[in-house]
Structure formats: C-alpha cells, structure tokens
C-alpha cells in the first residue's frame, strides 16, 4: 500500500527563458565581434561594431545643407524685421510684409526638418554599436569581422540566451486538459543528467488546443542556479494531477492482461486463486489495483501465466519489495 500520484507525462525539451538573435539595423560591414560562444553578457554590453556603408557621408551632407538653411534663415529674419519696420512707416505694403513673414516661416520649417534628419542619422550611427538586449550567455556566434550585416545582410551576428531558469512545454491531451491547473507540481527527468529529478510548478497554460494534435501546452519553469541545465536537453516531464492515498500496488509482472480484462493470482493457503482486478495508474514497473485486491494478500509474480484457478502451489520465496512497489510475493 502506498500513495500513488496520478500524473500526465510527455517528452520535453528544455528551452531558455528568453532568447534573442542580435543583428544590425544599419547596413554595413562588421568591424569587430567582441564576444564568443559561452561568454556571459549583461544587458547593454557592447557585443560588436559595424562600419556603415554611407551613413557618415549622408550625415556630413545633411550638416552642410543645415548650414545653408541657417544662412537663408538669418537673411529671412532680417528681411522680416525690415519689412515690419517699413510697414509702420508706410513704405511697404501689408502684402509684401506677409510674403517676408511666409519666407521666414518656410526657412524655419526647413531648419527643423534638417535637424530632425540629422538626429535620425546620428541615431543610426549610434546603432552601429551592437549591444546585448538581455542578460545571458552567447549561445551562438554566427558571423565574423568583414561580414555584411543589416537589412538584407547575412542575418544575426550572435544569439543571446537567458538560462538562469529554463522552461519546458508539456503537451497535455484533450482528455486531461481540464485537470491541469497553474501551480500544480511537475517533475522533469533528463537524458543528459540521469538519476536527477528536477521539480517545478505549472506557471502558464495555453488558452486553446492545437488543432492538429488536440493538446494544450502547460509551461513549467525550472530554476538553474548551478547551470547544470542546458537549453536543448531532452527528457520526460510529468504533472501531478491528483494523489490516491493508501492505494494497492503490485509489480507489473503480477497482472495478466487478455481480451477479457485484467487478473492476477493470489495465494490462499497452498492454492492459487485467480482474481479479476481493475487496474488504475500505470507506474511503468508497477500497477495500481483499484478493485479486487485486499491489503496483506500474497500475490504471485513469477510463473503466473502458467497457472490456473485452484492450482496447488508451494511458496518458494517471499520477499519485501521496495516501498515504491509494495508487497512482492513470489510462488511456484
């Protein structure tokens, strides 16, 4: 007898908590890549430098144009002030004064537009310094110095992943979807770290089922303080849906399955009795018996396939099985 957890299980792959492909918005050539795979980086840290193809020339040209606009603006202001004075003296018409005022406004608008263009070009020049968008580690370095980057370029320069915690997505079938809740306990076992069981909780549930698989994704986050967990690791995860306290459990070898259902043999004195049972949770090497077995009964494990109801038997060996399995009685 033992407490039997009812779990939903699925194969999983570890995913980083956050991942970012870092590229360049500016068309140009890589001058330097300052990090490599495995390096720990902080948000805002300089990762690479890009040599822009034509931005410096555009910025210089725009600054020259701004100087010309400002010269024209200075002249327009002088003409406007002169026109206002002459209007008061009656030497210039109101229409001519309005024309000089309009010319002044036009030059002021041109200056504002030019300053805005210079600001945009300066910002784009600042974007030639590629910085880390998140804290994490460099998982991939895709390009080296000299590569063309930017819109239409060679793609990302590096990939940054955040693995202080990792997430797994557990696919839950439609039948069990209504029983999964945020906060339920989950366990993860990984092929790359045999013998270790990692615990977490369901943090998120997808709101709808996938049309093709008829499953929902339950997200579980695993803390990774020692860095033992790596994104991409493969394993199996289970979510504990409920607990059956004090359930009867037998080794899987004790249960016989056929077209009529499931059964096992118990020992009554020196006779084997066939007992129809109802099986509950399948634990892999053990089975929960929901109906048909009472606590303390001796269950035949070895040779049950060759027995018939009422066959006489002699106990050859009786052993106490591990707590996870329950009583294990062997007979022949």
C-alpha positions in Angstrom: 0.0 0.0 0.0 1.3 3.4 -0.9 0.3 6.9 -2.0 0.0 6.8 -5.8 0.3 10.1 -7.8 -1.8 10.5 -10.9 0.4 12.2 -13.5 0.3 13.2 -17.1 3.6 12.6 -18.8 5.2 13.8 -22.1 8.6 14.1 -23.7 10.0 17.6 -23.4 12.9 19.7 -24.5 14.4 22.5 -22.3 14.0 26.0 -23.7 15.7 29.1 -22.5 13.7 31.6 -20.5 14.5 34.2 -23.2 16.4 34.1 -26.4 17.4 36.9 -28.8 19.1 36.9 -32.2 21.1 40.1 -32.2 21.7 41.7 -35.6 22.3 45.2 -37.1 19.6 47.6 -38.3 22.4 49.5 -40.2 23.7 48.3 -43.5 27.4 47.9 -43.3 30.3 45.6 -42.6 31.3 44.1 -39.2 34.4 45.8 -37.9 34.7 43.6 -34.8 32.8 40.9 -32.8 33.8 41.3 -29.2 32.2 38.2 -27.7 32.2 34.5 -28.5 30.2 31.4 -27.6 29.8 30.8 -23.9 30.5 34.4 -22.8 28.3 35.8 -20.1 27.0 39.2 -21.0 24.9 41.9 -19.4 22.1 44.0 -20.9 23.6 47.0 -22.7 27.1 45.4 -23.0 28.9 46.1 -26.3 28.9 43.0 -28.5 30.0 44.2 -31.9 30.9 47.2 -34.0 29.6 47.9 -37.5 31.2 50.0 -40.2 28.3 51.7 -42.0 28.5 51.9 -45.8 27.2 55.5 -46.4 25.9 57.0 -43.1 28.9 59.2 -42.4 28.6 60.8 -45.9 24.9 61.3 -45.5 25.4 62.9 -42.1 28.1 65.2 -43.5 25.9 66.2 -46.4 23.0 66.9 -44.1 25.1 69.1 -41.9 26.3 71.1 -44.9 22.7 71.6 -46.0 21.7 72.7 -42.5 24.4 75.4 -42.6 23.0 76.7 -45.9 19.4 76.6 -44.5 20.6 78.6 -41.4 22.2 81.2 -43.6 18.9 81.6 -45.5 17.0 81.7 -42.2 19.2 84.5 -41.0 18.5 86.5 -44.1 14.8 85.8 -43.9 14.7 87.0 -40.3 16.5 90.2 -41.3 14.1 90.8 -44.2 11.1 90.2 -41.9 12.2 92.6 -39.3 13.0 95.2 -42.1 9.5 94.7 -43.6 7.8 95.2 -40.3 9.6 98.5 -39.8 8.8 99.7 -43.3 5.1 98.8 -42.9 4.9 101.1 -39.8 6.5 103.9 -41.9 4.0 103.2 -44.7 6.9 102.4 -47.2 5.9 98.8 -47.7 2.5 97.2 -48.3 1.0 94.7 -45.9 1.1 92.1 -48.7 4.9 92.4 -49.1 5.3 92.1 -45.3 3.2 88.9 -45.3 5.4 87.5 -48.0 8.6 88.1 -46.0 6.9 86.5 -42.9 6.0 83.5 -45.0 9.5 83.2 -46.3 10.8 83.3 -42.6 8.3 80.5 -41.6 9.4 78.4 -44.6 13.1 78.7 -43.6 12.3 77.9 -40.0 10.5 74.7 -41.1 13.4 73.7 -43.3 15.8 74.1 -40.4 13.6 72.0 -38.1 13.3 69.2 -40.8 17.1 69.3 -41.4 17.8 69.0 -37.6 15.4 66.1 -37.4 17.1 64.3 -40.3 20.5 64.8 -38.6 19.1 63.4 -35.4 17.9 60.3 -37.3 21.2 59.8 -39.0 23.1 60.3 -35.6 20.8 57.7 -34.0 21.5 55.3 -36.9 25.2 55.9 -36.4 24.8 55.0 -32.7 23.2 51.8 -33.8 26.5 50.7 -35.3 27.4 49.8 -31.7 25.6 46.4 -31.2 24.6 45.9 -27.6 23.2 43.0 -25.7 19.3 43.3 -25.3 19.2 40.9 -22.3 21.3 39.4 -19.6 22.5 35.9 -20.5 25.1 33.9 -22.4 26.2 33.8 -26.0 24.9 30.6 -27.4 25.9 31.1 -31.0 28.3 33.4 -32.9 27.1 33.4 -36.4 29.4 36.0 -38.1 33.0 37.2 -38.1 34.6 40.5 -38.9 34.1 41.6 -42.5 30.6 40.1 -43.0 27.9 42.3 -44.5 25.1 42.9 -42.0 22.0 44.9 -41.8 18.7 44.8 -43.7 19.2 42.2 -46.4 22.6 41.2 -44.9 23.8 37.9 -43.6 21.4 37.6 -40.7 22.1 37.7 -36.9 25.5 38.3 -35.5 25.1 36.4 -32.2 22.4 34.7 -30.2 21.9 35.5 -26.6 20.0 33.1 -24.3 18.9 33.6 -20.7 19.3 30.3 -18.9 19.2 31.3 -15.2 15.9 29.4 -15.4 14.6 27.2 -18.2 11.1 26.4 -19.4 9.5 23.2 -20.7 6.3 22.8 -22.5 4.3 19.7 -21.6 1.7 18.6 -24.1 -1.5 17.6 -22.3 -4.1 15.7 -24.3 -7.7 16.9 -24.6 -9.0 14.3 -22.1 -6.7 15.5 -19.3 -6.6 19.2 -20.2 -9.4 20.2 -17.8 -7.5 18.7 -14.8 -4.3 20.7 -15.3 -4.0 23.9 -13.2 -1.5 26.6 -12.7 0.5 25.8 -9.5 0.5 22.0 -9.8 3.7 20.3 -9.1 5.7 18.9 -12.0 8.9 16.8 -12.3 11.4 16.6 -15.1 14.0 13.8 -15.8 16.6 14.4 -18.4 18.6 12.0 -20.6 21.8 14.1 -20.1 21.5 14.1 -16.3 20.5 10.5 -15.4 19.4 9.9 -11.8 18.4 13.5 -11.1 14.8 14.7 -10.8 14.1 18.4 -11.2 11.0 19.9 -9.7 8.9 22.9 -10.7 5.4 24.2 -11.0 3.0 24.8 -13.8 3.3 28.6 -14.5 1.2 29.0 -17.6 -1.4 27.2 -19.7 -2.2 27.8 -23.3 -5.8 29.0 -23.7 -6.7 26.8 -26.6 -5.9 23.3 -28.0 -3.7 22.8 -31.0 -6.0 21.9 -33.9 -3.7 19.2 -35.3 -2.7 17.4 -32.0 -5.7 18.3 -29.8 -3.4 19.1 -26.9 -2.6 22.2 -24.8 0.8 23.3 -23.6 1.5 23.5 -19.9 4.6 25.6 -19.2 6.9 24.6 -16.3 9.9 26.7 -15.2 13.0 25.1 -13.7 15.5 27.1 -11.6 19.0 26.6 -12.8 21.3 28.1 -10.2 24.3 25.8 -10.9 24.0 26.0 -14.7 23.6 22.2 -15.0 20.5 22.6 -17.2 21.3 23.4 -20.8 18.8 24.6 -23.4 18.1 21.8 -25.9 18.3 19.0 -23.3 15.7 16.2 -24.0 13.8 14.3 -21.3 10.4 13.4 -19.9 8.2 15.5 -17.7 5.1 14.7 -15.6 2.5 16.9 -13.9 0.9 15.5 -10.7 -2.9 15.9 -11.3 -4.0 14.2 -8.0 -2.9 11.7 -5.3 -4.5 8.4 -4.4 -3.6 7.8 -0.8 -3.1 4.2 0.5 -3.5 2.6 -2.9 -2.7 -1.1 -3.5 0.3 -1.5 -5.8 1.7 -4.7 -7.4 4.7 -5.4 -9.7 3.6 -5.2 -13.3 4.6 -8.9 -13.8 1.8 -10.0 -11.5 -1.0 -8.8 -13.7 -2.3 -10.8 -16.7 -4.0 -9.0 -19.5 -6.2 -10.6 -22.1 -9.3 -9.9 -24.1 -11.5 -10.4 -21.1 -9.7 -7.8 -18.9 -7.0 -8.0 -16.3 -6.4 -10.5 -13.5 -3.8 -11.8 -11.0 -3.3 -14.8 -8.8 -3.3 -14.7 -5.0 -2.2 -17.5 -2.7 -4.9 -18.9 -0.3 -3.1 -21.5 1.8 -1.5 -23.7 -0.8 -3.9 -22.9 -3.6 -3.6 -20.2 -6.3 -6.8 -18.3 -6.9 -7.4 -16.2 -10.0 -8.7 -12.8 -9.1 -10.2 -10.3 -11.6 -8.9 -6.8 -10.9 -9.3 -3.3 -12.1 -6.1 -1.5 -12.9 -5.6 2.2 -12.2 -2.3 4.1 -12.6 0.5 2.6 -14.6 3.8 3.4 -13.0 6.0 1.6 -15.5 7.2 -1.3 -13.3 4.2 -1.3 -11.1 0.4 -1.1 -11.4 -2.2 0.4 -9.1 -5.0 -2.1 -8.3 -8.2 -0.2 -7.8 -10.5 -3.2 -7.2 -10.1 -6.9 -6.5 -7.2 -7.0 -4.0 -7.1 -6.6 -0.2 -4.2 -5.4 1.9 -1.9 -8.3 3.1 -2.8 -10.8 0.4 0.1 -12.7 -1.2 0.4 -12.0 -4.9 2.1 -14.5 -7.3 4.6 -12.7 -9.6 6.7 -15.4 -11.2 5.0 -18.0 -13.4 1.5 -16.6 -13.2 1.0 -17.2 -16.9 1.2 -21.0 -16.4 -1.3 -21.2 -13.6 -5.0 -22.0 -13.5 -7.5 -21.2 -10.8 -7.3 -23.7 -8.0 -3.8 -25.0 -8.8 -1.8 -26.1 -5.8 1.3 -24.2 -5.2 4.2 -24.2 -2.8 5.8 -21.0 -1.6 9.4 -20.9 -2.8 10.3 -17.4 -1.6 8.7 -14.4 -0.1 10.4 -11.0 -0.4 9.6 -7.5 0.7 9.8 -5.2 -2.3 10.9 -1.6 -2.2 8.4 0.9 -0.8 7.7 2.3 -4.3 6.3 -1.1 -5.4 4.6 -2.7 -2.3 4.4 -6.3 -1.2 6.0 -8.7 -3.7 5.4 -12.4 -3.1 6.9 -15.0 -5.4 5.5 -18.5 -5.7 5.7 -21.5 -7.9 
